[in-house]
Amino acid sequence: MAAGFVTSGGLGVAGLSVFSWMYKYLTGKHPPGADQLDHAKARLASKARDIKDAAQHRVDQAHGS
């Protein structure tokens, strides 16, 4: 039973930490790790653009042939 209380308390603290970090990030403050998140978002956006451009190129080729 004690282990359950300790576990739930630890998970509660972890959850509060995550929400605190998210609040700081979304309000424009610069919490630790924000640079890595921004970099990952930029890479995902770039890859999505590449895939979209490749698909458009294939559609254009199909209509041109």
Order of alpha helices (4+ residues) and beta strands (2+ residues): alpha-alpha
